Amino acid sequence: MDLFDKCTNFTAVDELVKKGIYPFFHTLETKQGPEVVMEGVNEIMLGSNNYLGLTGHEEVIEAGIKAILQYGSGCSGSRFLNGTTKLHVQLEKELAEFLHKDDCVTFSTGFQTNLGIISAIVGRNDYIFCDKENHASIYDGCKLSYAKDVLRFRHSDMEDLEKQLLSVPVDCGKLIVTDGVFSMGGDICKLPDIVKLAKKYNARVMVDDAHAFGVIGENGRGTASHFGLEDEVDIIMGTFSKSLASIGGYMVANKSVCHFIKHSSRPYIFCASITPASVECARAALEIIKREPQRIERLKEVADYARKCLIQKHVDIRKSQAPIIPINTYDNETTFIACHKLFEKGVYVNSVVSPAVPVGQSIIRTSYMATLTNEQIDKATDIIAEVMGELNLLKK
């Protein structure tokens, strides 16, 4: 058995390409926005996490250009060594203040943030309690940790979470980790119940706000703010690649936790720091969010309007509470066919198939941005309904 046999025997993608329904790696030719050009085709963009529409904002772009001119294109080292600039320190201060926490640590990507936090904070005698629908980066952070065990509880099932908490030693370290807004389903975690159980069983709580920052909570502060529980959540992480229109990630917590992470997290210590341009783009986006709370309000209006349109047109959607609206397509090939038809008709969406979801539960993941117009949503949802009808997927 040769190491590369798995590569030469990997034919599933080739079969999709031959059928003309391979949905991945479409090439963008314009900025991320409500409408884009992909491979020469004009597309209404319903597959981006650019929730507040800030990636093409003039202030964000100008901030990135100024940073490059002053600091160059990169830092050439980790934050631990020569990769810390005044810009990094200022962004961390502003994020901590905005999110009402003592301190902040920034990482080079959002994925790396979960790896860096969980692998550092969870030791050999500790246990992790992980919602089954948490993001892949949380799962990989759990794998990278030295946790005694990782106990997965059924999605948003508080009875199952309590059962898992009861199964471990009373005096061990416990971390409950959950997405705030779940990236595939668009539902919000049951944070009040999680906090109650954490207090009852002496556990700590970590919330992944990648899809919640800029989306829910007061002025877009995220899940803890949404529920009025900012003082009850121990660690909050998020990304810059969505509402903050850049690339990178952050965690906010008390000073002692942040201090420990900075000196113990291998993904933090051994990775080059975020580029100055990315830092300043995120800072500029944060300033816009602070002064323009109407963007968060508009995002909710857009998502609610899209949800209403899809329901009126008998599209089979899952319940969600965020600008993520999953459409049921059930099996993998049907999902690929639907996405291909939508792309040809001018609507870009994301296909989510097994093993990312259980077999028979494939979806088209649509996501929305505050800068979409009602007219664009009308057109896009008409096309979605048309394609779903062609595939006999409309609700009766």
Secondary structure, 3 states (H helix, E strand, C coil): CCCCHHHHCCCHHHHHHHHCCCCCCCCECCCCCCEEEECCEEEEECCCCCCCCCCCCHHHHHHHHHHHHHHCCCCCCECCCCCCCHHHHHHHHHHHHHCCCCEEEEECCHHHHHHHHHHHHCCCCEEEEEECCCCHHHHHHHHHCCCCEEEEECCCCHHHHHHHHHCCCCCCEEEEEEECECCCCCCECCHHHHHHHHHHCCCEEEEECCCCCCCCCHHHCCHHHHHCCCCCCCEEEEECCCCCCCCCEEEEECHHHHHHHHHHCHHHHCCECCCHHHHHHHHHHHHHHHHCCHHHHHHHHHHHHHHHHHHHCCECECCCCCCEEEEEEECHHHHHHHHHHHHHHCEECEEECCCCCCCCCEEEEEECCCCCCHHHHHHHHHHHHHHHHHCCCECC
